[in-house]
Amino acid sequence: MLLMTSPLAQAAHREDGDDPGPGLSAIETLGLFVAAPIALFALITGLVILGDRKKQPSGKQS
């Protein structure tokens, strides 16, 4: 009886409104969970670096 309450047992049983859709290929999975976060990180890092360069003074102050 305890086994029927585990999440794995519930995932194997489909409910009436459950419509999972098509699965992802290996390339789509890598793109979504690896390439997209790396690209987002690079974009944010680039924007921060560009914003920081604009705030630095162009000449030396004595």
PDB file of N, H, CA, C and O in Angstrom:
ATOM      1  N   MET A   1       0.819  -1.192   0.000  1.00  0.00           N
ATOM      2  CA  MET A   1       0.000   0.000   0.000  1.00  0.00           C
ATOM      3  C   MET A   1       0.864   1.257   0.000  1.00  0.00           C
ATOM      4  O   MET A   1       0.500   2.248  -0.633  1.00  0.00           O
ATOM      5  N   LEU A   2       1.986   1.238   0.688  1.00  0.00           N
ATOM      6  H   LEU A   2       2.282   0.432   1.202  1.00  0.00           H
ATOM      7  CA  LEU A   2       2.872   2.395   0.742  1.00  0.00           C
ATOM      8  C   LEU A   2       3.485   2.679  -0.623  1.00  0.00           C
ATOM      9  O   LEU A   2       3.754   3.834  -0.952  1.00  0.00           O
ATOM     10  N   LEU A   3       3.706   1.646  -1.414  1.00  0.00           N
ATOM     11  H   LEU A   3       3.488   0.708  -1.147  1.00  0.00           H
ATOM     12  CA  LEU A   3       4.284   1.813  -2.739  1.00  0.00           C
ATOM     13  C   LEU A   3       3.359   2.607  -3.660  1.00  0.00           C
ATOM     14  O   LEU A   3       3.842   3.336  -4.526  1.00  0.00           O
ATOM     15  N   MET A   4       2.084   2.487  -3.497  1.00  0.00           N
ATOM     16  H   MET A   4       1.692   1.895  -2.793  1.00  0.00           H
ATOM     17  CA  MET A   4       1.129   3.189  -4.356  1.00  0.00           C
ATOM     18  C   MET A   4       1.107   4.695  -4.083  1.00  0.00           C
ATOM     19  O   MET A   4       0.606   5.450  -4.917  1.00  0.00           O
ATOM     20  N   THR A   5       1.622   5.146  -2.967  1.00  0.00           N
ATOM     21  H   THR A   5       2.028   4.533  -2.290  1.00  0.00           H
ATOM     22  CA  THR A   5       1.625   6.573  -2.660  1.00  0.00           C
ATOM     23  C   THR A   5       2.927   7.252  -3.084  1.00  0.00           C
ATOM     24  O   THR A   5       3.062   8.467  -2.938  1.00  0.00           O
ATOM     25  N   SER A   6       3.881   6.488  -3.604  1.00  0.00           N
ATOM     26  H   SER A   6       3.771   5.501  -3.723  1.00  0.00           H
ATOM     27  CA  SER A   6       5.148   7.085  -4.013  1.00  0.00           C
ATOM     28  C   SER A   6       4.963   7.870  -5.319  1.00  0.00           C
ATOM     29  O   SER A   6       4.086   7.537  -6.116  1.00  0.00           O
ATOM     30  N   PRO A   7       5.779   8.906  -5.544  1.00  0.00           N
ATOM     31  CA  PRO A   7       5.650   9.698  -6.771  1.00  0.00           C
ATOM     32  C   PRO A   7       5.897   8.883  -8.045  1.00  0.00           C
ATOM     33  O   PRO A   7       5.296   9.169  -9.081  1.00  0.00           O
ATOM     34  N   LEU A   8       6.767   7.878  -7.983  1.00  0.00           N
ATOM     35  H   LEU A   8       7.255   7.646  -7.141  1.00  0.00           H
ATOM     36  CA  LEU A   8       7.031   7.060  -9.157  1.00  0.00           C
ATOM     37  C   LEU A   8       5.784   6.280  -9.577  1.00  0.00           C
ATOM     38  O   LEU A   8       5.492   6.166 -10.767  1.00  0.00           O
ATOM     39  N   ALA A   9       5.064   5.755  -8.621  1.00  0.00           N
ATOM     40  H   ALA A   9       5.301   5.847  -7.654  1.00  0.00           H
ATOM     41  CA  ALA A   9       3.841   5.022  -8.935  1.00  0.00           C
ATOM     42  C   ALA A   9       2.773   5.965  -9.498  1.00  0.00           C
ATOM     43  O   ALA A   9       1.985   5.564 -10.354  1.00  0.00           O
ATOM     44  N   GLN A  10       2.744   7.202  -9.028  1.00  0.00           N
ATOM     45  H   GLN A  10       3.384   7.528  -8.332  1.00  0.00           H
ATOM     46  CA  GLN A  10       1.762   8.168  -9.522  1.00  0.00           C
ATOM     47  C   GLN A  10       2.131   8.649 -10.923  1.00  0.00           C
ATOM     48  O   GLN A  10       1.241   8.952 -11.718  1.00  0.00           O
ATOM     49  N   ALA A  11       3.422   8.725 -11.241  1.00  0.00           N
ATOM     50  H   ALA A  11       4.145   8.478 -10.595  1.00  0.00           H
ATOM     51  CA  ALA A  11       3.845   9.177 -12.563  1.00  0.00           C
ATOM     52  C   ALA A  11       3.526   8.137 -13.633  1.00  0.00           C
ATOM     53  O   ALA A  11       3.313   8.494 -14.792  1.00  0.00           O
ATOM     54  N   ALA A  12       3.490   6.882 -13.271  1.00  0.00           N
ATOM     55  H   ALA A  12       3.663   6.592 -12.329  1.00  0.00           H
ATOM     56  CA  ALA A  12       3.203   5.823 -14.231  1.00  0.00           C
ATOM     57  C   ALA A  12       1.719   5.780 -14.587  1.00  0.00           C
ATOM     58  O   ALA A  12       1.356   5.253 -15.638  1.00  0.00           O
ATOM     59  N   HIS A  13       0.873   6.315 -13.746  1.00  0.00           N
ATOM     60  H   HIS A  13       1.168   6.744 -12.892  1.00  0.00           H
ATOM     61  CA  HIS A  13      -0.571   6.300 -13.967  1.00  0.00           C
ATOM     62  C   HIS A  13      -1.000   7.620 -14.595  1.00  0.00           C
ATOM     63  O   HIS A  13      -0.778   8.684 -14.016  1.00  0.00           O
ATOM     64  N   ARG A  14      -1.618   7.559 -15.784  1.00  0.00           N
ATOM     65  H   ARG A  14      -1.798   6.695 -16.254  1.00  0.00           H
ATOM     66  CA  ARG A  14      -2.083   8.761 -16.467  1.00  0.00           C
ATOM     67  C   ARG A  14      -3.482   9.131 -15.972  1.00  0.00           C
ATOM     68  O   ARG A  14      -4.329   8.268 -15.737  1.00  0.00           O
ATOM     69  N   GLU A  15      -3.697  10.437 -15.820  1.00  0.00           N
ATOM     70  H   GLU A  15      -3.009  11.138 -16.011  1.00  0.00           H
ATOM     71  CA  GLU A  15      -5.006  10.921 -15.408  1.00  0.00           C
ATOM     72  C   GLU A  15      -5.772  11.393 -16.635  1.00  0.00           C
ATOM     73  O   GLU A  15      -5.212  11.433 -17.730  1.00  0.00           O
ATOM     74  N   ASP A  16      -7.031  11.747 -16.475  1.00  0.00           N
ATOM     75  H   ASP A  16      -7.486  11.714 -15.585  1.00  0.00           H
ATOM     76  CA  ASP A  16      -7.883  12.119 -17.603  1.00  0.00           C
ATOM     77  C   ASP A  16      -7.389  13.372 -18.323  1.00  0.00           C
ATOM     78  O   ASP A  16      -7.424  13.411 -19.553  1.00  0.00           O
ATOM     79  N   GLY A  17      -6.933  14.387 -17.607  1.00  0.00           N
ATOM     80  H   GLY A  17      -6.904  14.355 -16.608  1.00  0.00           H
ATOM     81  CA  GLY A  17      -6.507  15.630 -18.226  1.00  0.00           C
ATOM     82  C   GLY A  17      -5.037  15.663 -18.584  1.00  0.00           C
ATOM     83  O   GLY A  17      -4.541  16.702 -19.020  1.00  0.00           O
ATOM     84  N   ASP A  18      -4.332  14.578 -18.419  1.00  0.00           N
ATOM     85  H   ASP A  18      -4.735  13.734 -18.065  1.00  0.00           H
ATOM     86  CA  ASP A  18      -2.891  14.521 -18.670  1.00  0.00           C
ATOM     87  C   ASP A  18      -2.622  14.370 -20.156  1.00  0.00           C
ATOM     88  O   ASP A  18      -3.039  13.392 -20.775  1.00  0.00           O
ATOM     89  N   ASP A  19      -1.914  15.354 -20.731  1.00  0.00           N
ATOM     90  H   ASP A  19      -1.574  16.148 -20.227  1.00  0.00           H
ATOM     91  CA  ASP A  19      -1.567  15.317 -22.149  1.00  0.00           C
ATOM     92  C   ASP A  19      -0.109  15.755 -22.277  1.00  0.00           C
ATOM     93  O   ASP A  19       0.147  16.941 -22.485  1.00  0.00           O
ATOM     94  N   PRO A  20       0.861  14.835 -22.159  1.00  0.00           N
ATOM     95  CA  PRO A  20       2.263  15.219 -22.070  1.00  0.00           C
ATOM     96  C   PRO A  20       2.876  15.807 -23.329  1.00  0.00           C
ATOM     97  O   PRO A  20       3.824  16.584 -23.215  1.00  0.00           O
ATOM     98  N   GLY A  21       2.402  15.493 -24.497  1.00  0.00           N
ATOM     99  H   GLY A  21       1.632  14.862 -24.590  1.00  0.00           H
ATOM    100  CA  GLY A  21       2.980  16.022 -25.729  1.00  0.00           C
ATOM    101  C   GLY A  21       4.205  15.234 -26.159  1.00  0.00           C
ATOM    102  O   GLY A  21       4.592  14.269 -25.500  1.00  0.00           O
ATOM    103  N   PRO A  22       4.819  15.648 -27.270  1.00  0.00           N
ATOM    104  CA  PRO A  22       5.979  14.912 -27.797  1.00  0.00           C
ATOM    105  C   PRO A  22       7.223  15.146 -26.943  1.00  0.00           C
ATOM    106  O   PRO A  22       7.357  16.182 -26.291  1.00  0.00           O
ATOM    107  N   GLY A  23       8.116  14.185 -26.956  1.00  0.00           N
ATOM    108  H   GLY A  23       8.007  13.343 -27.485  1.00  0.00           H
ATOM    109  CA  GLY A  23       9.356  14.312 -26.211  1.00  0.00           C
ATOM    110  C   GLY A  23      10.378  15.133 -26.969  1.00  0.00           C
ATOM    111  O   GLY A  23      10.192  15.443 -28.145  1.00  0.00           O
ATOM    112  N   LEU A  24      11.468  15.488 -26.284  1.00  0.00           N
ATOM    113  H   LEU A  24      11.619  15.236 -25.328  1.00  0.00           H
ATOM    114  CA  LEU A  24      12.542  16.255 -26.898  1.00  0.00           C
ATOM    115  C   LEU A  24      13.638  15.315 -27.388  1.00  0.00           C
ATOM    116  O   LEU A  24      13.894  14.271 -26.787  1.00  0.00           O
ATOM    117  N   SER A  25      14.275  15.700 -28.481  1.00  0.00           N
ATOM    118  H   SER A  25      14.067  16.547 -28.969  1.00  0.00           H
ATOM    119  CA  SER A  25      15.426  14.928 -28.950  1.00  0.00           C
ATOM    120  C   SER A  25      16.630  15.277 -28.077  1.00  0.00           C
ATOM    121  O   SER A  25      16.561  16.181 -27.245  1.00  0.00           O
ATOM    122  N   ALA A  26      17.728  14.557 -28.273  1.00  0.00           N
ATOM    123  H   ALA A  26      17.785  13.822 -28.949  1.00  0.00           H
ATOM    124  CA  ALA A  26      18.929  14.821 -27.484  1.00  0.00           C
ATOM    125  C   ALA A  26      19.486  16.210 -27.780  1.00  0.00           C
ATOM    126  O   ALA A  26      19.940  16.901 -26.869  1.00  0.00           O
ATOM    127  N   ILE A  27      19.453  16.623 -29.040  1.00  0.00           N
ATOM    128  H   ILE A  27      19.084  16.062 -29.781  1.00  0.00           H
ATOM    129  CA  ILE A  27      19.953  17.948 -29.420  1.00  0.00           C
ATOM    130  C   ILE A  27      19.078  19.048 -28.819  1.00  0.00           C
ATOM    131  O   ILE A  27      19.593  20.051 -28.325  1.00  0.00           O
ATOM    132  N   GLU A  28      17.781  18.866 -28.860  1.00  0.00           N
ATOM    133  H   GLU A  28      17.362  18.051 -29.262  1.00  0.00           H
ATOM    134  CA  GLU A  28      16.866  19.850 -28.270  1.00  0.00           C
ATOM    135  C   GLU A  28      17.066  19.945 -26.761  1.00  0.00           C
ATOM    136  O   GLU A  28      17.029  21.039 -26.198  1.00  0.00           O
ATOM    137  N   THR A  29      17.275  18.819 -26.114  1.00  0.00           N
ATOM    138  H   THR A  29      17.305  17.930 -26.572  1.00  0.00           H
ATOM    139  CA  THR A  29      17.497  18.807 -24.674  1.00  0.00           C
ATOM    140  C   THR A  29      18.788  19.534 -24.316  1.00  0.00           C
ATOM    141  O   THR A  29      18.808  20.335 -23.382  1.00  0.00           O
ATOM    142  N   LEU A  30      19.870  19.260 -25.054  1.00  0.00           N
ATOM    143  H   LEU A  30      19.853  18.609 -25.812  1.00  0.00           H
ATOM    144  CA  LEU A  30      21.139  19.954 -24.798  1.00  0.00           C
ATOM    145  C   LEU A  30      21.006  21.445 -25.068  1.00  0.00           C
ATOM    146  O   LEU A  30      21.549  22.261 -24.323  1.00  0.00           O
ATOM    147  N   GLY A  31      20.303  21.800 -26.105  1.00  0.00           N
ATOM    148  H   GLY A  31      19.863  21.137 -26.710  1.00  0.00           H
ATOM    149  CA  GLY A  31      20.105  23.212 -26.406  1.00  0.00           C
ATOM    150  C   GLY A  31      19.325  23.933 -25.329  1.00  0.00           C
ATOM    151  O   GLY A  31      19.651  25.061 -24.960  1.00  0.00           O
ATOM    152  N   LEU A  32      18.297  23.279 -24.827  1.00  0.00           N
ATOM    153  H   LEU A  32      18.032  22.363 -25.126  1.00  0.00           H
ATOM    154  CA  LEU A  32      17.431  23.904 -23.828  1.00  0.00           C
ATOM    155  C   LEU A  32      18.080  23.975 -22.446  1.00  0.00           C
ATOM    156  O   LEU A  32      17.958  24.989 -21.759  1.00  0.00           O
ATOM    157  N   PHE A  33      18.756  22.927 -22.040  1.00  0.00           N
ATOM    158  H   PHE A  33      18.856  22.103 -22.599  1.00  0.00           H
ATOM    159  CA  PHE A  33      19.264  22.861 -20.676  1.00  0.00           C
ATOM    160  C   PHE A  33      20.750  23.149 -20.547  1.00  0.00           C
ATOM    161  O   PHE A  33      21.245  23.271 -19.427  1.00  0.00           O
ATOM    162  N   VAL A  34      21.491  23.264 -21.669  1.00  0.00           N
ATOM    163  H   VAL A  34      21.088  23.165 -22.579  1.00  0.00           H
ATOM    164  CA  VAL A  34      22.919  23.569 -21.600  1.00  0.00           C
ATOM    165  C   VAL A  34      23.225  24.858 -22.365  1.00  0.00           C
ATOM    166  O   VAL A  34      23.736  25.815 -21.784  1.00  0.00           O
ATOM    167  N   ALA A  35      22.920  24.887 -23.650  1.00  0.00           N
ATOM    168  H   ALA A  35      22.505  24.110 -24.122  1.00  0.00           H
ATOM    169  CA  ALA A  35      23.299  26.034 -24.482  1.00  0.00           C
ATOM    170  C   ALA A  35      22.524  27.303 -24.114  1.00  0.00           C
ATOM    171  O   ALA A  35      23.112  28.383 -24.063  1.00  0.00           O
ATOM    172  N   ALA A  36      21.243  27.195 -23.862  1.00  0.00           N
ATOM    173  H   ALA A  36      20.765  26.317 -23.903  1.00  0.00           H
ATOM    174  CA  ALA A  36      20.448  28.379 -23.536  1.00  0.00           C
ATOM    175  C   ALA A  36      20.905  29.045 -22.229  1.00  0.00           C
ATOM    176  O   ALA A  36      21.042  30.268 -22.210  1.00  0.00           O
ATOM    177  N   PRO A  37      21.147  28.308 -21.142  1.00  0.00           N
ATOM    178  CA  PRO A  37      21.649  28.977 -19.936  1.00  0.00           C
ATOM    179  C   PRO A  37      23.034  29.594 -20.123  1.00  0.00           C
ATOM    180  O   PRO A  37      23.303  30.670 -19.589  1.00  0.00           O
ATOM    181  N   ILE A  38      23.915  28.930 -20.872  1.00  0.00           N
ATOM    182  H   ILE A  38      23.696  28.056 -21.306  1.00  0.00           H
ATOM    183  CA  ILE A  38      25.243  29.489 -21.123  1.00  0.00           C
ATOM    184  C   ILE A  38      25.121  30.772 -21.945  1.00  0.00           C
ATOM    185  O   ILE A  38      25.797  31.757 -21.650  1.00  0.00           O
ATOM    186  N   ALA A  39      24.277  30.773 -22.961  1.00  0.00           N
ATOM    187  H   ALA A  39      23.728  29.972 -23.201  1.00  0.00           H
ATOM    188  CA  ALA A  39      24.077  31.967 -23.783  1.00  0.00           C
ATOM    189  C   ALA A  39      23.471  33.105 -22.962  1.00  0.00           C
ATOM    190  O   ALA A  39      23.873  34.259 -23.117  1.00  0.00           O
ATOM    191  N   LEU A  40      22.529  32.799 -22.107  1.00  0.00           N
ATOM    192  H   LEU A  40      22.203  31.862 -21.981  1.00  0.00           H
ATOM    193  CA  LEU A  40      21.918  33.814 -21.248  1.00  0.00           C
ATOM    194  C   LEU A  40      22.942  34.385 -20.277  1.00  0.00           C
ATOM    195  O   LEU A  40      22.972  35.596 -20.054  1.00  0.00           O
ATOM    196  N   PHE A  41      23.777  33.537 -19.701  1.00  0.00           N
ATOM    197  H   PHE A  41      23.753  32.553 -19.883  1.00  0.00           H
ATOM    198  CA  PHE A  41      24.838  33.981 -18.804  1.00  0.00           C
ATOM    199  C   PHE A  41      25.815  34.892 -19.545  1.00  0.00           C
ATOM    200  O   PHE A  41      26.214  35.929 -19.016  1.00  0.00           O
ATOM    201  N   ALA A  42      26.201  34.514 -20.763  1.00  0.00           N
ATOM    202  H   ALA A  42      25.877  33.672 -21.192  1.00  0.00           H
ATOM    203  CA  ALA A  42      27.134  35.319 -21.550  1.00  0.00           C
ATOM    204  C   ALA A  42      26.515  36.670 -21.912  1.00  0.00           C
ATOM    205  O   ALA A  42      27.203  37.691 -21.878  1.00  0.00           O
ATOM    206  N   LEU A  43      25.241  36.687 -22.254  1.00  0.00           N
ATOM    207  H   LEU A  43      24.682  35.858 -22.282  1.00  0.00           H
ATOM    208  CA  LEU A  43      24.561  37.932 -22.585  1.00  0.00           C
ATOM    209  C   LEU A  43      24.512  38.879 -21.387  1.00  0.00           C
ATOM    210  O   LEU A  43      24.821  40.063 -21.519  1.00  0.00           O
ATOM    211  N   ILE A  44      24.130  38.369 -20.235  1.00  0.00           N
ATOM    212  H   ILE A  44      23.878  37.407 -20.128  1.00  0.00           H
ATOM    213  CA  ILE A  44      24.061  39.196 -19.033  1.00  0.00           C
ATOM    214  C   ILE A  44      25.447  39.691 -18.647  1.00  0.00           C
ATOM    215  O   ILE A  44      25.610  40.854 -18.277  1.00  0.00           O
ATOM    216  N   THR A  45      26.453  38.812 -18.733  1.00  0.00           N
ATOM    217  H   THR A  45      26.321  37.868 -19.034  1.00  0.00           H
ATOM    218  CA  THR A  45      27.825  39.215 -18.419  1.00  0.00           C
ATOM    219  C   THR A  45      28.296  40.315 -19.362  1.00  0.00           C
ATOM    220  O   THR A  45      28.906  41.290 -18.922  1.00  0.00           O
ATOM    221  N   GLY A  46      28.019  40.167 -20.651  1.00  0.00           N
ATOM    222  H   GLY A  46      27.523  39.375 -21.008  1.00  0.00           H
ATOM    223  CA  GLY A  46      28.399  41.185 -21.626  1.00  0.00           C
ATOM    224  C   GLY A  46      27.736  42.520 -21.364  1.00  0.00           C
ATOM    225  O   GLY A  46      28.380  43.563 -21.478  1.00  0.00           O
ATOM    226  N   LEU A  47      26.456  42.506 -21.015  1.00  0.00           N
ATOM    227  H   LEU A  47      25.933  41.659 -20.922  1.00  0.00           H
ATOM    228  CA  LEU A  47      25.753  43.751 -20.713  1.00  0.00           C
ATOM    229  C   LEU A  47      26.307  44.426 -19.469  1.00  0.00           C
ATOM    230  O   LEU A  47      26.401  45.652 -19.422  1.00  0.00           O
ATOM    231  N   VAL A  48      26.670  43.650 -18.469  1.00  0.00           N
ATOM    232  H   VAL A  48      26.593  42.654 -18.507  1.00  0.00           H
ATOM    233  CA  VAL A  48      27.253  44.215 -17.250  1.00  0.00           C
ATOM    234  C   VAL A  48      28.618  44.831 -17.549  1.00  0.00           C
ATOM    235  O   VAL A  48      28.923  45.922 -17.067  1.00  0.00           O
ATOM    236  N   ILE A  49      29.436  44.144 -18.336  1.00  0.00           N
ATOM    237  H   ILE A  49      29.188  43.258 -18.727  1.00  0.00           H
ATOM    238  CA  ILE A  49      30.766  44.662 -18.682  1.00  0.00           C
ATOM    239  C   ILE A  49      30.633  45.950 -19.498  1.00  0.00           C
ATOM    240  O   ILE A  49      31.359  46.914 -19.252  1.00  0.00           O
ATOM    241  N   LEU A  50      29.718  45.974 -20.461  1.00  0.00           N
ATOM    242  H   LEU A  50      29.129  45.192 -20.661  1.00  0.00           H
ATOM    243  CA  LEU A  50      29.516  47.188 -21.255  1.00  0.00           C
ATOM    244  C   LEU A  50      29.010  48.339 -20.388  1.00  0.00           C
ATOM    245  O   LEU A  50      29.430  49.482 -20.568  1.00  0.00           O
ATOM    246  N   GLY A  51      28.129  48.050 -19.470  1.00  0.00           N
ATOM    247  H   GLY A  51      27.788  47.122 -19.324  1.00  0.00           H
ATOM    248  CA  GLY A  51      27.627  49.086 -18.564  1.00  0.00           C
ATOM    249  C   GLY A  51      28.712  49.604 -17.635  1.00  0.00           C
ATOM    250  O   GLY A  51      28.716  50.787 -17.294  1.00  0.00           O
ATOM    251  N   ASP A  52      29.622  48.751 -17.224  1.00  0.00           N
ATOM    252  H   ASP A  52      29.619  47.790 -17.501  1.00  0.00           H
ATOM    253  CA  ASP A  52      30.707  49.153 -16.340  1.00  0.00           C
ATOM    254  C   ASP A  52      31.727  50.005 -17.082  1.00  0.00           C
ATOM    255  O   ASP A  52      32.291  50.931 -16.499  1.00  0.00           O
ATOM    256  N   ARG A  53      31.974  49.714 -18.347  1.00  0.00           N
ATOM    257  H   ARG A  53      31.516  48.962 -18.820  1.00  0.00           H
ATOM    258  CA  ARG A  53      32.940  50.493 -19.136  1.00  0.00           C
ATOM    259  C   ARG A  53      32.472  51.926 -19.325  1.00  0.00           C
ATOM    260  O   ARG A  53      33.293  52.843 -19.349  1.00  0.00           O
ATOM    261  N   LYS A  54      31.193  52.134 -19.458  1.00  0.00           N
ATOM    262  H   LYS A  54      30.526  51.389 -19.439  1.00  0.00           H
ATOM    263  CA  LYS A  54      30.665  53.479 -19.662  1.00  0.00           C
ATOM    264  C   LYS A  54      30.826  54.342 -18.413  1.00  0.00           C
ATOM    265  O   LYS A  54      30.907  55.565 -18.525  1.00  0.00           O
ATOM    266  N   LYS A  55      30.874  53.747 -17.247  1.00  0.00           N
ATOM    267  H   LYS A  55      30.808  52.753 -17.156  1.00  0.00           H
ATOM    268  CA  LYS A  55      30.978  54.502 -15.997  1.00  0.00           C
ATOM    269  C   LYS A  55      32.417  54.878 -15.654  1.00  0.00           C
ATOM    270  O   LYS A  55      32.633  55.781 -14.845  1.00  0.00           O
ATOM    271  N   GLN A  56      33.409  54.208 -16.251  1.00  0.00           N
ATOM    272  H   GLN A  56      33.234  53.475 -16.908  1.00  0.00           H
ATOM    273  CA  GLN A  56      34.796  54.505 -15.959  1.00  0.00           C
ATOM    274  C   GLN A  56      35.212  55.791 -16.659  1.00  0.00           C
ATOM    275  O   GLN A  56      34.819  56.028 -17.801  1.00  0.00           O
ATOM    276  N   PRO A  57      36.005  56.628 -15.984  1.00  0.00           N
ATOM    277  CA  PRO A  57      36.461  57.859 -16.615  1.00  0.00           C
ATOM    278  C   PRO A  57      37.446  57.559 -17.740  1.00  0.00           C
ATOM    279  O   PRO A  57      38.227  56.611 -17.658  1.00  0.00           O
ATOM    280  N   SER A  58      37.402  58.377 -18.792  1.00  0.00           N
ATOM    281  H   SER A  58      36.768  59.148 -18.859  1.00  0.00           H
ATOM    282  CA  SER A  58      38.250  58.118 -19.963  1.00  0.00           C
ATOM    283  C   SER A  58      39.674  58.598 -19.761  1.00  0.00           C
ATOM    284  O   SER A  58      40.580  58.017 -20.358  1.00  0.00           O
ATOM    285  N   GLY A  59      39.930  59.623 -18.957  1.00  0.00           N
ATOM    286  H   GLY A  59      39.194  60.095 -18.473  1.00  0.00           H
ATOM    287  CA  GLY A  59      41.280  60.128 -18.725  1.00  0.00           C
ATOM    288  C   GLY A  59      41.698  59.936 -17.281  1.00  0.00           C
ATOM    289  O   GLY A  59      40.870  59.684 -16.405  1.00  0.00           O
ATOM    290  N   LYS A  60      43.018  60.061 -17.042  1.00  0.00           N
ATOM    291  H   LYS A  60      43.691  60.266 -17.753  1.00  0.00           H
ATOM    292  CA  LYS A  60      43.506  59.940 -15.666  1.00  0.00           C
ATOM    293  C   LYS A  60      43.273  61.232 -14.928  1.00  0.00           C
ATOM    294  O   LYS A  60      43.456  62.318 -15.477  1.00  0.00           O
ATOM    295  N   GLN A  61      42.868  61.111 -13.680  1.00  0.00           N
ATOM    296  H   GLN A  61      42.719  60.228 -13.234  1.00  0.00           H
ATOM    297  CA  GLN A  61      42.671  62.280 -12.840  1.00  0.00           C
ATOM    298  C   GLN A  61      43.738  62.315 -11.775  1.00  0.00           C
ATOM    299  O   GLN A  61      43.963  61.318 -11.090  1.00  0.00           O
ATOM    300  N   SER A  62      44.414  63.473 -11.619  1.00  0.00           N
ATOM    301  H   SER A  62      44.231  64.283 -12.176  1.00  0.00           H
ATOM    302  CA  SER A  62      45.480  63.593 -10.622  1.00  0.00           C
ATOM    303  C   SER A  62      45.043  64.399  -9.453  1.00  0.00           C
ATOM    304  O   SER A  62      45.818  64.601  -8.518  1.00  0.00           O
TER     305      SER A  62
END
